[in-house]
């Protein structure tokens, strides 16, 4: 069983928002305090795209194919997770936390794993593949404790 010791950081993230919480008590009765929050303004892809998708010649007479336009909305989501990994590295390097629990949507968790520095990865005691960013802190406490009790 993985335990939420006092001082453990819990990062709850999705692709546009991250909550940074610290456990003020122990595992039996966790009391998570939100001490930082990051949010990305990420309009829909349609709002970010400049033009309609381009077309290119297929080589045959009169044949043209549409090109996929860059999905700026998805790129911004991936960039947010990469930026989060960098912030965690900065905080770990400064010695601000010893233990870390990451609660994130599976997609964000995947990007974080790829981007995370070894110094941060060594401090991760648990990963919870859930999207809890819009849940109240009391519910996050219960859900994270339940997930950790199951491991």
Phi and psi restraints in degrees (value plus and minus 20) as a CYANA .aco file:
   2 UNK   PHI    -108.7   -68.7
   2 UNK   PSI     114.0   154.0
   3 UNK   PHI    -131.8   -91.8
   3 UNK   PSI     126.0   166.0
   4 UNK   PHI    -108.1   -68.1
   4 UNK   PSI      71.2   111.2
   5 UNK   PHI     -98.5   -58.5
   5 UNK   PSI     143.1   183.1
   6 UNK   PHI     -79.3   -39.3
   6 UNK   PSI     114.6   154.6
   7 UNK   PHI      70.8   110.8
   7 UNK   PSI     -29.3    10.7
   8 UNK   PHI     -83.3   -43.3
   8 UNK   PSI     115.0   155.0
   9 UNK   PHI    -108.5   -68.5
   9 UNK   PSI     121.1   161.1
  10 UNK   PHI    -143.8  -103.8
  10 UNK   PSI     100.7   140.7
  11 UNK   PHI    -127.4   -87.4
  11 UNK   PSI     100.4   140.4
  12 UNK   PHI    -130.0   -90.0
  12 UNK   PSI      97.3   137.3
  13 UNK   PHI    -159.7  -119.7
  13 UNK   PSI     131.5   171.5
  14 UNK   PHI    -146.4  -106.4
  14 UNK   PSI    -179.6  -139.6
  15 UNK   PHI    -103.9   -63.9
  15 UNK   PSI     -20.6    19.4
  16 UNK   PHI    -155.5  -115.5
  16 UNK   PSI     -26.5    13.5
  17 UNK   PHI    -167.6  -127.6
  17 UNK   PSI     122.8   162.8
  18 UNK   PHI    -157.4  -117.4
  18 UNK   PSI     112.3   152.3
  19 UNK   PHI    -128.6   -88.6
  19 UNK   PSI     114.8   154.8
  20 UNK   PHI    -130.0   -90.0
  20 UNK   PSI      97.6   137.6
  21 UNK   PHI    -141.1  -101.1
  21 UNK   PSI     134.5   174.5
  22 UNK   PHI    -148.5  -108.5
  22 UNK   PSI     114.6   154.6
  23 UNK   PHI     -99.2   -59.2
  23 UNK   PSI     101.4   141.4
  24 UNK   PHI    -109.8   -69.8
  24 UNK   PSI     -33.4     6.6
  25 UNK   PHI    -143.5  -103.5
  25 UNK   PSI    -146.3  -106.3
  26 UNK   PHI    -148.4  -108.4
  26 UNK   PSI    -194.6  -154.6
  27 UNK   PHI     -91.1   -51.1
  27 UNK   PSI     -56.9   -16.9
  28 UNK   PHI     -81.6   -41.6
  28 UNK   PSI     -57.9   -17.9
  29 UNK   PHI    -157.3  -117.3
  29 UNK   PSI      51.0    91.0
  30 UNK   PHI     -82.0   -42.0
  30 UNK   PSI     121.5   161.5
  31 UNK   PHI    -150.6  -110.6
  31 UNK   PSI      76.8   116.8
  32 UNK   PHI    -108.9   -68.9
  32 UNK   PSI     111.5   151.5
  33 UNK   PHI    -134.1   -94.1
  33 UNK   PSI     104.2   144.2
  34 UNK   PHI     -97.6   -57.6
  34 UNK   PSI      98.4   138.4
  35 UNK   PHI    -134.0   -94.0
  35 UNK   PSI     -27.9    12.1
  36 UNK   PHI    -180.1  -140.1
  36 UNK   PSI     135.2   175.2
  37 UNK   PHI    -168.7  -128.7
  37 UNK   PSI     118.1   158.1
  38 UNK   PHI    -145.9  -105.9
  38 UNK   PSI     118.6   158.6
  39 UNK   PHI    -159.3  -119.3
  39 UNK   PSI     120.3   160.3
  40 UNK   PHI    -126.5   -86.5
  40 UNK   PSI     113.8   153.8
  41 UNK   PHI    -104.8   -64.8
  41 UNK   PSI      88.6   128.6
  42 UNK   PHI    -150.5  -110.5
  42 UNK   PSI      67.4   107.4
  43 UNK   PHI     -81.6   -41.6
  43 UNK   PSI     146.0   186.0
  44 UNK   PHI     -79.6   -39.6
  44 UNK   PSI     140.0   180.0
  45 UNK   PHI     -79.7   -39.7
  45 UNK   PSI     -58.5   -18.5
  46 UNK   PHI     -79.7   -39.7
  46 UNK   PSI     -59.0   -19.0
  47 UNK   PHI     -91.7   -51.7
  47 UNK   PSI     -44.3    -4.3
  48 UNK   PHI    -113.8   -73.8
  48 UNK   PSI     -39.4     0.6
  49 UNK   PHI     -97.7   -57.7
  49 UNK   PSI     119.9   159.9
  50 UNK   PHI    -106.6   -66.6
  50 UNK   PSI     -60.7   -20.7
  51 UNK   PHI    -154.2  -114.2
  51 UNK   PSI     151.0   191.0
  52 UNK   PHI     -96.3   -56.3
  52 UNK   PSI     140.2   180.2
  53 UNK   PHI     -76.7   -36.7
  53 UNK   PSI     125.0   165.0
  54 UNK   PHI     -97.1   -57.1
  54 UNK   PSI     156.4   196.4
  55 UNK   PHI    -152.7  -112.7
  55 UNK   PSI     131.4   171.4
  56 UNK   PHI    -156.2  -116.2
  56 UNK   PSI     134.4   174.4
  57 UNK   PHI     -93.7   -53.7
  57 UNK   PSI     117.4   157.4
  58 UNK   PHI    -111.2   -71.2
  58 UNK   PSI     -21.4    18.6
  59 UNK   PHI      79.2   119.2
  59 UNK   PSI     -44.6    -4.6
  60 UNK   PHI    -107.8   -67.8
  60 UNK   PSI     145.3   185.3
  61 UNK   PHI     -85.9   -45.9
  61 UNK   PSI      98.1   138.1
  62 UNK   PHI      53.1    93.1
  62 UNK   PSI     -11.1    28.9
  63 UNK   PHI    -113.4   -73.4
  63 UNK   PSI     109.0   149.0
  64 UNK   PHI    -159.3  -119.3
  64 UNK   PSI     123.3   163.3
  65 UNK   PHI    -139.2   -99.2
  65 UNK   PSI     127.4   167.4
  66 UNK   PHI     -97.8   -57.8
  66 UNK   PSI     125.1   165.1
  67 UNK   PHI    -122.4   -82.4
  67 UNK   PSI     121.2   161.2
  68 UNK   PHI     -89.4   -49.4
  68 UNK   PSI     115.2   155.2
  69 UNK   PHI    -102.0   -62.0
  69 UNK   PSI     135.5   175.5
  70 UNK   PHI     -84.1   -44.1
  70 UNK   PSI     114.3   154.3
  71 UNK   PHI    -109.3   -69.3
  71 UNK   PSI      70.3   110.3
  72 UNK   PHI     -84.2   -44.2
  72 UNK   PSI     -53.0   -13.0
  73 UNK   PHI     -83.8   -43.8
  73 UNK   PSI     -66.4   -26.4
  74 UNK   PHI     -86.8   -46.8
  74 UNK   PSI     -59.5   -19.5
  75 UNK   PHI     -80.8   -40.8
  75 UNK   PSI     -60.2   -20.2
  76 UNK   PHI     -86.3   -46.3
  76 UNK   PSI     -55.1   -15.1
  77 UNK   PHI     -84.0   -44.0
  77 UNK   PSI     -66.0   -26.0
  78 UNK   PHI     -84.4   -44.4
  78 UNK   PSI     -59.0   -19.0
  79 UNK   PHI     -84.9   -44.9
  79 UNK   PSI     -56.8   -16.8
  80 UNK   PHI     -81.7   -41.7
  80 UNK   PSI     -64.2   -24.2
  81 UNK   PHI     -84.5   -44.5
  81 UNK   PSI     -59.9   -19.9
  82 UNK   PHI     -85.5   -45.5
  82 UNK   PSI     -60.1   -20.1
  83 UNK   PHI     -85.2   -45.2
  83 UNK   PSI     -56.9   -16.9
  84 UNK   PHI     -83.3   -43.3
  84 UNK   PSI     -62.4   -22.4
  85 UNK   PHI     -80.5   -40.5
  85 UNK   PSI     -59.2   -19.2
  86 UNK   PHI     -87.6   -47.6
  86 UNK   PSI     -60.4   -20.4
  87 UNK   PHI     -83.4   -43.4
  87 UNK   PSI     -62.6   -22.6
  88 UNK   PHI     -82.1   -42.1
  88 UNK   PSI     -57.4   -17.4
  89 UNK   PHI     -83.3   -43.3
  89 UNK   PSI     -65.6   -25.6
  90 UNK   PHI     -78.9   -38.9
  90 UNK   PSI     -64.5   -24.5
  91 UNK   PHI     -87.9   -47.9
  91 UNK   PSI     -59.7   -19.7
  92 UNK   PHI     -86.6   -46.6
  92 UNK   PSI     -60.6   -20.6
  93 UNK   PHI     -84.0   -44.0
  93 UNK   PSI     -51.8   -11.8
  94 UNK   PHI    -101.4   -61.4
  94 UNK   PSI     -24.6    15.4
  95 UNK   PHI      57.1    97.1
  95 UNK   PSI       5.5    45.5
  96 UNK   PHI     -97.8   -57.8
  96 UNK   PSI     -36.1     3.9
  97 UNK   PHI    -169.8  -129.8
  97 UNK   PSI     132.2   172.2
  98 UNK   PHI    -128.7   -88.7
  98 UNK   PSI     -50.1   -10.1
  99 UNK   PHI    -149.8  -109.8
  99 UNK   PSI     122.8   162.8
 100 UNK   PHI    -158.3  -118.3
 100 UNK   PSI     114.2   154.2
 101 UNK   PHI    -135.3   -95.3
 101 UNK   PSI     108.7   148.7
 102 UNK   PHI    -129.7   -89.7
 102 UNK   PSI     103.1   143.1
 103 UNK   PHI    -135.8   -95.8
 103 UNK   PSI      90.7   130.7
 104 UNK   PHI    -172.0  -132.0
 104 UNK   PSI     138.0   178.0
 105 UNK   PHI     -79.8   -39.8
 105 UNK   PSI     130.3   170.3
 106 UNK   PHI     -73.0   -33.0
 106 UNK   PSI     -59.6   -19.6
 107 UNK   PHI     -83.4   -43.4
 107 UNK   PSI     -66.4   -26.4
 108 UNK   PHI     -86.7   -46.7
 108 UNK   PSI     -60.0   -20.0
 109 UNK   PHI     -79.2   -39.2
 109 UNK   PSI     -60.4   -20.4
 110 UNK   PHI     -82.8   -42.8
 110 UNK   PSI     -64.9   -24.9
 111 UNK   PHI     -86.5   -46.5
 111 UNK   PSI     -61.8   -21.8
 112 UNK   PHI     -79.7   -39.7
 112 UNK   PSI     -63.3   -23.3
 113 UNK   PHI     -79.5   -39.5
 113 UNK   PSI     -61.8   -21.8
 114 UNK   PHI     -86.7   -46.7
 114 UNK   PSI     -58.6   -18.6
 115 UNK   PHI    -111.9   -71.9
 115 UNK   PSI     -35.8     4.2
 116 UNK   PHI     -89.7   -49.7
 116 UNK   PSI     112.8   152.8
 117 UNK   PHI     -91.5   -51.5
 117 UNK   PSI     132.9   172.9
 118 UNK   PHI     -77.7   -37.7
 118 UNK   PSI     -56.4   -16.4
 119 UNK   PHI     -79.5   -39.5
 119 UNK   PSI     -56.0   -16.0
 120 UNK   PHI     -99.5   -59.5
 120 UNK   PSI     -65.9   -25.9
 121 UNK   PHI     -76.7   -36.7
 121 UNK   PSI     -54.3   -14.3
 122 UNK   PHI     -87.8   -47.8
 122 UNK   PSI     -39.6     0.4
 123 UNK   PHI    -115.1   -75.1
 123 UNK   PSI     -30.0    10.0
 124 UNK   PHI     -93.2   -53.2
 124 UNK   PSI     100.2   140.2
 125 UNK   PHI    -120.8   -80.8
 125 UNK   PSI     -37.6     2.4
 126 UNK   PHI    -183.2  -143.2
 126 UNK   PSI     131.5   171.5
 127 UNK   PHI    -146.2  -106.2
 127 UNK   PSI     114.3   154.3
 128 UNK   PHI    -141.1  -101.1
 128 UNK   PSI      90.6   130.6
 129 UNK   PHI    -101.2   -61.2
 129 UNK   PSI      51.1    91.1
 130 UNK   PHI    -161.3  -121.3
 130 UNK   PSI     134.5   174.5
 131 UNK   PHI    -120.1   -80.1
 131 UNK   PSI      88.0   128.0
 132 UNK   PHI    -143.4  -103.4
 132 UNK   PSI      -7.9    32.1
 133 UNK   PHI     -80.8   -40.8
 133 UNK   PSI     -47.7    -7.7
 134 UNK   PHI    -120.1   -80.1
 134 UNK   PSI      -8.6    31.4
 135 UNK   PHI    -108.3   -68.3
 135 UNK   PSI     131.6   171.6
 136 UNK   PHI     -86.0   -46.0
 136 UNK   PSI     133.0   173.0
 137 UNK   PHI     -77.8   -37.8
 137 UNK   PSI     -60.4   -20.4
 138 UNK   PHI     -79.5   -39.5
 138 UNK   PSI     -58.2   -18.2
 139 UNK   PHI     -91.6   -51.6
 139 UNK   PSI     -57.9   -17.9
 140 UNK   PHI     -80.1   -40.1
 140 UNK   PSI     -62.6   -22.6
 141 UNK   PHI     -76.0   -36.0
 141 UNK   PSI     -69.6   -29.6
 142 UNK   PHI     -83.8   -43.8
 142 UNK   PSI     -66.4   -26.4
 143 UNK   PHI     -86.8   -46.8
 143 UNK   PSI     -61.1   -21.1
 144 UNK   PHI     -87.3   -47.3
 144 UNK   PSI     -63.3   -23.3
 145 UNK   PHI     -80.7   -40.7
 145 UNK   PSI     -63.8   -23.8
 146 UNK   PHI     -80.8   -40.8
 146 UNK   PSI     -64.2   -24.2
 147 UNK   PHI     -83.7   -43.7
 147 UNK   PSI     -62.0   -22.0
 148 UNK   PHI     -90.8   -50.8
 148 UNK   PSI     -53.7   -13.7
 149 UNK   PHI     -84.3   -44.3
 149 UNK   PSI     -49.9    -9.9
 150 UNK   PHI     -99.1   -59.1
 150 UNK   PSI     -34.8     5.2
